[in-house]
Amino acid sequence: MVRLSFSLLALCLLLIQVESVTKFVFTGKLVCDKPSFNYHMVLWEKDGSSGDDAMSNQGPKVSHDPHYYKITGEQDGDEVFAFTYEVYMVIVHSCTHPEKPYRKLTVQLGEFPIMDGTNYKSVNITLTDQGELTTDVIGFH
Ligand SMILES: *[C@@H]1O[C@H](CO)[C@@H](O)[C@H](O)[C@H]1NC(C)=O
């Protein structure tokens, strides 16, 4: 009986582990010298084994001064051998001089524990003319 309940407990812990969903909320300021610009921001999780996973589905945005942003994403615990998620974002933006080509900036956001819950972090990002020149589109139709 003791053994059975121990097995049940272990099974429950395993299920919790497998089904844990880690959420992310990043907020902050995009530092840009233009009164408005367009951008498309995607959160990624660096996954050593199977290629990186996109974690957000936010569409293209117009930013107006003072350029605050918020992006959310989530990842379910499919990385059995990892203890943390390594998160970064890729921003294609038009805070550029001249306006085209756009630039694509990658920003490392840190490592976060794999857990059932939400990680909040405030990160200010300098955008003005930052990132590599890109022919990627921002995605307005
Ligand atoms: C981001 O910028 C805002 C406004 O300039 C400032 O109040 C805040 O402390 C900054 N946050 C971080 C994390 O640097």
The ligand as an ORCA input file, in Angstrom:
! r2SCAN-3c Opt
* xyz 0 1
  C      13.809     51.309    -18.757
  O      13.603     52.667    -19.085
  C      12.663     53.287    -18.231
  C      12.358     54.671    -18.813
  O      13.515     55.310    -19.269
  C      13.234     53.348    -16.825
  O      12.319     53.982    -15.946
  C      13.469     51.922    -16.354
  O      14.089     51.917    -15.095
  C      14.347     51.170    -17.351
  N      14.335     49.760    -16.987
  C      15.424     49.013    -16.993
  C      15.238     47.588    -16.639
  O      16.524     49.457    -17.293
*
